[in-house]
Amino acid sequence: MDPVLRVALAFLLFAATHIGLAWPPVRQPLAARLGRWGFTLFFSLVAWLSFGVALSTYATHAQAGPPGLALGVHAAVRVLLVAAIAVGSMLMSGSFAGYARSPYGALGERVREPRGLERVTRHPFFFGFSLFAASHALLATRLVGAVAMGSLALFALLGAWFQDRKLLALRGEPYAAYLAASSTVPFVAIAAGRQRLVTSELPYVMLLLGLVLAWLLRAVHAHLFDHGGLYVIAAFVIGPLLILLGEWRRDRRMRRSASPVGVG
């Protein structure tokens, strides 16, 4: 099979299973049967497996097939795309500041007003990832790389849209107000006068961490997909796993504090 088609199908499998399991007609009966954390674990396992297959397929064929756009040969364009990658990395890293208390956290039942980076974009991770991936797609020297990273960029934008629709259905008017006061594309809500920038709320440490991570990734870029993409796959498993464990422990503490204390 053509390498480009193999990579496209692998990433399509990941996107289809990820979005399909989150689709309410599928998610709701599974969550009812498995329980909240049981479904979360099942969803995560499927995502890890399908994403691992996609990354491994890309790593196997990274140097095969026809050439890509390779826009990095133009110095000015390369500078712009590298800057976009850095900004995307900063947005992704910054999204974890206050994530647990945001409407998107596993325990974020209460919808509050946008705060911090959410004032700039309500989906800093999704938009940052799409910016990161789209820039790589344009820089890719092989079409397989452009297809892989372009697929991820599109998936991130669809994920943001899908998450908004899901939470709007689940939480109604409070989330509708949250949508009205924010934007997916950075600074659009601010420019429209629906939001304001509060610099004191921005997560500067996490934004700087994203910039450092982008630099570190650039330093090891040539070896990221060695051993079938094992390093990247491990990062995409360990990172979310640590977040899930933190959310689970927080949920347990909240349940214990809410439980009535027995009288001895």
Summary of the structure (lengths in Angstrom):
residues: 264
radius of gyration: 19.8
end to end distance: 69.7
largest distance: 75.5
contacts: 798
relative contact order: 0.14
helix: 75%
strand: 1%
